[in-house]
Amino acid sequence: MAQPLQSINLVAPAFKGVNTEDSPIAQDPSFADVADNAVIDKRGRIAARRGNNVITTDKTELGSDHIHKMSYFYDNAGNTKLFSVGNNKILSGTTTLVDETPGGYSITANNWKMVNFNDKAYFFQRGQEPLVYDDSTGLRTFGTATGSTTSTDLYCHEALAAYGRLWVTDTLNNKQTIYWSDLLIGTDFTGGSSGSIDVSKAWPDGYDEIRALSAHNNLLIIFGKHSILVYQGADSPANMSLADTIAGVGCVCRNSVQHIGTDVLFVAQSGLRSFGRTIQEKSMPLSDLSLNIKTEFVQGIENRTAPTSSAYSPEFSFYLITFPDTNITYCFDLKARLENGAYRVTRWPSSPFTSFERLTDGSLYVGSVEGVGEYAGYSDNNQSYRFRYYSPGLTFGDPSTLKILKKLRPTIVGANSATVFINWAYDLGTAYKTQAYTVGNQQPGFYGVSEFDVAEFTGGELIARRVVNTTGSGTIITIGLESNINGFPLSLQEINVLALIGKTI
């Protein structure tokens, strides 16, 4: 008697993101082994990320360098300006990059911290005299702005605007002292209610170095390399006191810290972490948000040779962290946590993104070697990028029986005119068999525009279903789908897998 075909539906494949930590044959098929240049869209589908819509047309001042950091300045009068840094210059503008570096000011690195505070923008980098910008007087050194010599105590690497003051720390020779400015005066660190605090005796393990600062719920959070201090009453810094200490977890890079409204995300040596404040217990437990890619993510942290860059976008519901020296960006989806407390994550390998900045209108700007771009459209400066999905090992519930794969039937949303490559392999091998097909060049039918007897009413989304005949056999099946993204979105709704179940091996 002929064996009936067994079916497994991969509904919303990669809905739970990439998992490289669990056994490939024991995973939930909702995970993915590979999800490159992908996001989890609002309907829970794996979809192609958006691209780099380059705005800059004249990047002469940037030269062959890339944009290392960006900051969007705005004041109460409605004045705005986008600052970026690269080629050891401070630049402004989007279409044409203009050198704003003060005359005679020498810059030796591009890892600036830029913050907005009380209608001014402030620029800090270790070993450099800090700068201040306002719309009426332009970009100046602190010395020029105050008319006096700037203390080297302020040649800091980290800055935070919070609680009506500017907080700065981390100089070449002092990583224990935090200075705060006078109320609403970001250039005054000697008069009024300005002051400082030495935290060298507060570290839980005896010694640490300040790496980053953050503000949350009237608390000042001080990130060290290996531990964290939490001070309460930061709105009156002269009277603030130590509220909590956390040993064994610190921050590897100040650029990774992002406030997401109800929490603070940062990258530690052990992965992406968050502060979650439990009000009832008045404690701050930590959770590992990169648990499903822990090994490779920690390796990326340890092997990095350049500063990271990160962004939080409530519009896209993700946290991005990029390692510019290896051209890889990790996208953590913040819409919901998985059962193990981790966020869903996808990778953007060989991405052009080197820095990010969210504007007040929700637009997300990205920096690259091409200058300033917007995270929009579906091409990288008119060049395609590769979307890739690969499943974990599929055993149909029994890894000991032979499977003879007969058909694959993917359901793809969008991908107008794209060539789709369907790949499959057996027993965790890498010798994939491939079939390709092209999605039709269709135009969706809209209500009131296309008649129902002429064009199908689709609501603006194209849906393509194609049956692919397959060959071969094995005990474990791995399925992949790839396509070049060049102008149109692509989402993978489901993959229907049909196979004959053979004898036990």
Secondary structure, 3 states (H helix, E strand, C coil): CCCCEEEEEEECCCCCCECCCCCCCCCCCCCECEEECEEECCCCCEEECCCEEECCCECHHHCCCCCCEEEEEECCCCCEEEEEEECCEEEECCCECEECCCCCCCCCCCCCEEEEECCEEEEECCCCCCEEEECCCEEEEHHHHHCCCCCHHHCCCEEEEECCEEEEECCCCCCCEEEECECCECCCCCCCCCEEEECCCCCCCCCCCEEEEEEECCEEEEEECCEEEEEECCCCHHHCEEEEEEECCCCCCHHHCEECCCCEEEEECCEEEEECCECCCCECCEEECCHHHHHHHHHHHHHCCCCCEEEEECCCCEEEEEECCCCEEEEEEEEEECCCCCEEEEEEECCCCCEEEECCCCCEEEEECCEEEEECCCCECCECEEEEEECCCECCCCCCEEEEEEEEEEEEEECCCCEEEEEEEECCCCCCEEEEEECCCCCCECCCCCCCCCCCECCCCCEEECCEECCCEECCEEEEEEEEECCCCEEEEEEEEEEEEEEEC
